[in-house]
Amino acid sequence: MTSLELMQLALAAARESPRAVRPNPKVGAALLTSDGKSLAARHEVFGGPHAEVRLAEEAKKQGLSLVGATVAVTLEPCAHFGKTPPCADLLIREKVAKVVVGLQDPFAQVAGRGLEKLKAAGIEVEMSPLSGACEALNREWLFAHRHKRAHVTLKMATSLDGKFFAADGKSQWITGPEARVHAHRHLRTRVDAILTSFATVKADDPLFSARDAEGKDFPSDKQPKVFVLSRSAPQDLSKFKIAKRAGGAAQWLQLASFEKSLQDLYAQGIFDVMVEAGPALSSAFLESGFVDEVCHYVAASYVGGEQSSFAPLAGGSLPALGFSLEALEQLSETDFFLRLQRK
Ligand SMILES: NC(=O)c1ccc[n+]([C@@H]2O[C@H](COP(=O)([O-])OP(=O)(O)OC[C@H]3O[C@@H](n4cnc5c(N)ncnc54)[C@H](OP(=O)(O)O)[C@@H]3O)[C@@H](O)[C@H]2O)c1
């Protein structure tokens, strides 16, 4: 088995990591013993053993030795005492011959120290060419640690003419059920928190929980937190549904600047947030330059009317702002989905 194939095993294990690892990243590790046997393991739960520790435990159970073995890890082995002892020390103690690493860990307490420790102990360290796939596992987590602020996804649902709600104001939803199921399953279960406005809370009284196609809440470890972002003094939220939702009551987040709020969220271990608000806050966020990804559900309809539409950029295009189209998907007869990523 080549180093590349071993890293593919580690990647496959990491992709199955449950959300319970948050606020840790998804990490997978794979072992190739000196006599050609292989094994993979993943980090399973925050505070629990890291992928390398679980790999060593599993190897022991199966009677496999790490002496002279090659270990592939999707993220640099840690070098610090956190909730668990350093994984680099474990690999050194077990006399591993070679470690294939997917990515250097941007987390300040690791940041290259794990690799240095391994090299200083005489272990061969190889950086894997599969770094792109390792990056994709924890894209938002890595972004947050590199920029010391939460990663921001702006989620919107509009008509073709950029309206956020129907002209009569009666319907809360501009897109159909397929778009909502998609957003709940792929976005709300992914992010750590939803940022909204008091205007949207008052208008829609939304729950902002993650639900399946039947409207049933996903398990609580898949529920995002909710923050009501405002420049004003805190208001009473107790009469709204967000006060009694799965995933915990919404909190008021006093806004000084978008940058400061995103840094504060990062300091609380909230690394991946999604803005779900109306045209005013959505436009302001995009104009601020703090949107890293746009998830746009578009209904093939023209709403017309006088109500404000999404028009933040004085006619500017998203590519001109440094976004590229990453995905375009038709969800139903009437709705499609676009994902734009800051390059
Ligand atoms: N289609 C969709 O995807 C979608 C999603 C959500 C909501 N909606 C609809 O959108 C409507 C509400 O839209 P809206 O435009 O009135 O409100 P909005 O965009 O949800 O929120 C506007 C509020 O955001 C706060 N804010 C904080 N920083 C701001 C900034 N820099 N610039 C502007 N506002 C800032 C302000 O409240 P403070 O004064 O408290 O700071 C402001 O009143 C509702 O009817 C709802 O149904 C649609």
The ligand as a Gaussian input file, in Angstrom:
#p B3LYP/6-31G(d) Opt

LIG

0 1
 N      -35.939000      34.928000       1.939000
 C      -35.087000      34.806000       2.921000
 O      -34.045000      34.138000       2.785000
 C      -35.374000      35.486000       4.233000
 C      -34.607000      35.146000       5.360000
 C      -34.880000      35.821000       6.545000
 C      -35.853000      36.808000       6.572000
 N      -36.580000      37.092000       5.465000
 C      -37.601000      38.147000       5.478000
 O      -36.933000      39.375000       5.588000
 C      -37.816000      40.308000       6.220000
 C      -37.003000      41.180000       7.132000
 O      -36.086000      41.885000       6.326000
 P      -35.521000      43.292000       6.740000
 O      -34.675000      43.763000       5.602000
 O      -36.622000      44.119000       7.236000
 O      -34.660000      42.951000       8.039000
 P      -33.323000      42.115000       8.202000
 O      -32.454000      42.269000       7.038000
 O      -33.655000      40.732000       8.645000
 O      -32.679000      42.823000       9.462000
 C      -32.462000      44.204000       9.492000
 C      -31.943000      44.552000      10.841000
 O      -30.636000      44.092000      10.983000
 C      -29.973000      44.868000      11.964000
 N      -28.653000      45.287000      11.515000
 C      -27.504000      45.095000      12.158000
 N      -26.488000      45.608000      11.487000
 C      -26.969000      46.159000      10.396000
 C      -26.376000      46.869000       9.324000
 N      -25.064000      47.094000       9.262000
 N      -27.178000      47.316000       8.349000
 C      -28.505000      47.065000       8.378000
 N      -29.116000      46.393000       9.378000
 C      -28.345000      45.946000      10.372000
 C      -30.844000      46.095000      12.174000
 O      -31.426000      45.918000      13.437000
 P      -30.890000      46.737000      14.727000
 O      -31.410000      48.093000      14.566000
 O      -31.476000      45.942000      15.822000
 O      -29.404000      46.704000      14.693000
 C      -31.904000      46.023000      11.104000
 O      -33.142000      46.487000      11.520000
 C      -38.839000      39.493000       6.951000
 O      -40.100000      39.765000       6.401000
 C      -38.485000      38.054000       6.677000
 O      -39.603000      37.287000       6.370000
 C      -36.351000      36.461000       4.299000

